[in-house]
């Protein structure tokens, strides 16, 4: 069967439009190569990557250590299913649980699968351990959350585009405002059948909405008070992105909370990981918990054909080792402080940008325009023309999340590109 040989950006875009589902609205750029912090399109133009595949490539594009680990394993054994044991899974489970300080791990593939897994564990724990009547376990979630796009997950989304016309929706979820511990306590005090509180430590898709410093810590205390599981979705925020190993580590300055247990670290009952868990080269996700929670899952009750496969586990161990060995967490913390400081200098005299927010190298700027305007989109198009790739979210917000392997010189170059581009959109003063 012959297929079209697309060589230009326009030819590739035309093929996607003709044969693909229209489920995304990508920036019009067709990428063909990546290395470190850089991407190249099919015409050979080089760009700085300031999205990192939604934080999946924290270790940079095509990191040689991760790629080599994948190549070596791919030539030996790729998949056994969980019908049999393989010689990589046990080592991966030991490595990863010790890395993050938990007792057990359930392996999956995608972020949404990780969230679905955590929901099932939480519900069964609620029924079999907490004593919630069968079928009545509820989970508290936050407004403007983003945890994936499966049927159950979109059922508790507050985004109309993700939710409308996809019903009937799954029941069992209670909404509260994000960053509102008073609302959380009020709900838990008045609803005895709540099993868990599912939360993003920073809401990435909502525009890098960064809560109060003590939000997660207070939520932890409230959940403990009412015997409710705290479920941290760190799919996008975890693994060094925010300048800490996990966003729930707060401003912890150590390499890993497991060793020093600094005061800023808030330990969730369930931890959901994905994206950068594999450095962006293979779908790998996981849910971590202690035995008292994880052991509610028994053989045959949950799993995945590909979950825990030798290729994915090998890649994940190398990806986590790169974060540790190259001190990418510390680099994200230092460069993030620099980025926000330099952007604030621009904002102080800007009419087009209202604020910069974030933590580590997960940041966003809020454009001084309405959510339904095209200003942020047009700024991203101009950034593309000027050699930097970023994407708007929620209409008037631009997320900036480069790979954590970026160095200071590169970041300053990117800040120059961003500020120079923004100047083109500043209103003309009389």
N, C-alpha and C positions, 0 to 999 in steps of 0.2 A: 504494500500500500504506500503510495507516494504521499508525502506531506510537503507543505509549503516551506521553502528555505528562506526564513526571515533573517535578514542581515541588518536592517536599519531599525531604529526605534519605532518609526511609524509603522513599519511592516509588522513588528511584534505587537504593537498596540492594536492594530487592526485584527490580528488573529485572535487575541484575547476577547475583543469585543464581539467578534463573529461567533466564536465557539465556546466561550466561557460564560458561566453564570455571572450576573452582574451584582455580586455580593460585596464588593469592595469599591471604594473610590480612591484609588492610589494617586499619588503625585505622578504626573506624566514624565517618568524617567524609566528607562529600561536598563537594568544593571546586568553586567556580565562577569564581573570579577571583584573580589574583595581581599584585602590584606591589611591587618591591623586596624587602623582607624579610617582607612581609605576604601572607597568604592569607585569602580569605573563603569561607565555605560558602554553600550555596544559600539558607539562611535569612538571610544577611547578617552572620553573626558573624565578627569579625576574629580572626586568629591570627598569632602569630609563627611563621615556618617555621624549624624547627631540624633539618631533614633535607636541604633543598635538592635534593630528588629524587636522593638519593644522590650529592650533589656535582655534579650536572649544571647547576644554576643558580647557580654561584659568582658570576656577575655580577648576580644578583637576578632576580626574575620580570619578564618582559616589559620588559627594558631597552630604552629608546626607541631608542638607536642601533642595536642589533641588530635590533629589529623593523623599523625604517625601512629598513635595508639589505636585509632579507628582502623587504619589500613592493616595493621598487624593482626588485629582481632578478626577483621573481615575475611582474612585469608585462612582462618582457623575454624571458627564456629560463629554463626550469627544468631541462630534461633533454635531453641529446643521446645518452646512452650513451657508452661509450668507443669505439664504432665510428667516431666523428668527434672531432675536437678541438673544444674550446670556448674562448672568449676569457677565461675566468676561471681555468682550472685551472693553467696555467703560473705565473701571478702568485701564486696561492695556494701552490703548491709552493715558489716562491722565498721568499715571505714566511715560511712556517712553518719551513722548514729553517734559515733564518737566525735566526729567533726562538729556536729550540732548539739550534742549533749542530750540525746534521747535514748530510750532502751530498745526501740523497735522501729521498723520501716516497712511500709507496704508500697511496692513499686508499681508505677503506672507509666503512661507515655506522655500525655498532654496535660496542660494546665487544667483544662475543664474536667478531665478525668480525675485529677487530683482533688478538685473541689467536690465533685460528685462522691468520691471515696470518703472524704472527710464528713460529708453530710450523712452518708450511710453509717459510718462508725458512730457518729454522734447520736443519731436516732436510736441505734441498737443499744448503745450505752444508756441512753435515757430510759429505754423500756426495760432493760434487763438488770441494770445496776441502780439507777436512781429510782426506779419503780413507777415511772410514768405509764398510765394505762396504754395498752397496745393501740397504735395508730393515732395517738394524741400528742406525740412529741413535737414541740415547736422549736424553731431556731430564729433568733433575732438577727436581723441584717440592717445595714445602713442605707439611707437614701443615697442615690447617685453612685451605688456600688457598681463595680464591674468584676465579675468572677468567671465569665465565659459565656457561651452561647448555646448550651444544651437546653433541652426543653425544661428541665427542672430549674436550671440556673436563671433562664430568662423569666421564669415565673415570678421571681422576686427582684427582678430589675425594675427600676423606675424610669428607664429610657423607653419611650414609646416606640421608637424605631426597632428596638430589639424585641419588644414584647407584643405589640399590637398584631392581631390576626393570626397569632401562633397558638392560641388557646385550643382546648381548655387548659388552664394553668394549674400547676401543682400547688396544693395547699400546704400549710404548715410553717409559714414564715411571718414574722412580725417586723415591721419597719420602725426604725427610730432615726432621728437626724444624726448625721455624722458628727463626731467630736462633741457629743452631748452625753456626759456620764450621768447627769441627773435623769435624763430620759431613760437611759439604760436601767438605772436602779428602780425607777418607777415601774417599768415593764416587768422586771424580774420579781419585784415585790408583789405584783398583782396577778401574775400568771405562773402557777406552780408547775405547769407542764413544759416549761422551757428546758431544753437539753443543752443548747449551745448558743454562743454569740460569735458569728462569723464576721470578720472585719479585715480590711486592708489597713495596715499601719500608716500608709500614705495612699490616698486614692489617686492612682496614676491616670486612668482614663478620664476621670472627672476633672483633669487639669492640674495634676500634681498638687492636689489639695492636701496641704500639710497641717495636721491637727496640732493642738496644744502639746507641749513637751510631755505633760503628765497624763495625756488622754489614755494611752494604752496601759500605763501603770495603774491608773484609777479603775479602768475597766477590768483589769486583772483582779483587783481587790474585791470589786462588786461581784464578779463571777464566782470567786471563791466563797464569798459570803452566802450566796444562794445555791451553791453546788451546781454551777452551770459551767460547761466546758468553754474555754476561750480558744477559738480557732483562728489562727493567724494565716491569712492568705499572703504569702511572701513570694508569689510566683514572679512578680515584676520587681518588687522592692528588695528582695533578698540577695544573698551571695555577693556582698560588697558594694552594691549599687549606691546605697545611701551613705557610704563612708563608715559603715559598720557591717559586720558579717550579716546581720539581719536588721531590718528597720526597727524591730522591737528592742534592739539593743540600745536605742536612743543615741546618745552621744558617747557611748562607750569607746574608749580609746585603745582598747586591747585588740589583738588580732582575732581572738575568739572568746566568746563569753564562757565557754566550757571550762576554761582554765582559771579565770580570774573572778567571774561572777560579780562584775561591777554593779554598783547600785542602780545604774540606769537600765540594766537589762531586765526585761519583763518576760518571763517564761510562759509561753502559751501551753495549753494542754495538747493541742494538735497543731502541727506546723506543715503547711502545704508549700512545696517547692516545685519549680519547673524552669522553663526558659534557660537561664544561664547554668542550670544544673548540668547541661551538656555542652555549654559553650556555643550553642546554636548549630551544632553539626548533626544532631540526631534527636528525635523527640524522647525526652526523659522527664518524668515527674515522679514525685514521691509524697507520701504522707508519713510524718514521723510522730510518734507518741510513746508514752511509757506503757509497760505491759498491762497495767490495770485497766487501761482504756483499749489498747489495740487487741487484746485477747478476746474481746467480744466477737471478733470475726473468726469464724471457724472454717475448715476446708469446704470448698464448694459455694461459699456465700458471697465471695467477691473475687475479682481478678481480671486478668487480661492475657490474651495469647502472647502479646509482645512485651508485657510488663516484666521487667527483670531479665530481659534477654542479654546474652553475653556481650553483644556489641554496645548496647546502651549503657550497661553497667561499667564497662571498661572506659568508655568515653567520659562518663560522669566522674569517675574517680580521678581521671587525669584533669578534667576541667576544674574540679575543686582544688586539686593540688596546685594548679597554675595560679588560682586566686591567692592561695597561701604563699607559695614560693616567690611570686613576683610582687607581693605586698600590694595587691591592687585595691584592697579595702582602704589602706592608708592613703594611697594615691587619690582615690575618689574623694576622700574627706578633704585633703589639702586642695585639690583642684576645684572642688565644689565651692569651697569658701572663696577662692580666687574668682571663680566665675560670677558668683552672686555679688561680690564686692565691686567688680568692674562693671557689671550690668547696672548696679544701683547708681554708679556714677553717671551713667548715661541717662537713666530714668529720672534722676534729679533735675535734668534740664530738658526732658522730653515731654511732648504732648501726645505722642502716639502710643506710648507704653505706660501702663499704670503701675505695675509692680513686677518684681521677680520673687519667686518662692521655690522652695525645695530643700533637699538635704543631700549631701554628697554630690554625685553627678546625675541625680534625678531632679531636674529643674524645669520651670516653665515661666514664661512671661505672659502677662495679661495685656492684650491689645485694647486700647481705648476706643472700643466700638461695640456695637450690639452683637449678640451671639449669631444672629441671622445674616450678618454682613459677610462680605468676601474679603475683607481687609487682611485677615490672618492668612487666608489661602493665597492671596496675591503676594504677600510678603514671602511665603514659603516658595512660591514660584520664582521670585527674584533671588532668594537665597540659593536656590538650585542653579540659576544662571550664574551666580557668583561663586559656585563651587562648594555649597554646603547643603546637605539634605536634612530637612526637618519636616514635621507634619503638624497641622492644627488639630486640636481636640476641643470639643464643645464650642465650635464656631470662632471664638475670639481669643483662644489660648493656644500658644505654641509650646510644645514640649521639647526640651533639649536634654538628650541623654546619650552622650558619646560613649564609645567603648572605654573601659577603665584603663586600658593600656595607653591612653593619650598622655603626652607629656606637656610640660608647662609651655614650651615654645609653640607647640601645636595649638594648645588651648588659646593662647593669646592671639594667634593668627585667626582662629575661629571667632573670637570675640570681636576682632577688627572687621571680619566679614559681616557679622551680625549687626554691629552698630552702623557700619557704612550702609548696609542695606536698609536699616530702619530709617536712616536720615532721608532716604528717598521718599518715605511715606509721611514724613512730618508735615503738618499743615503749614502753608506759607503764611508768615506773620506780616501783618500790615505795617 
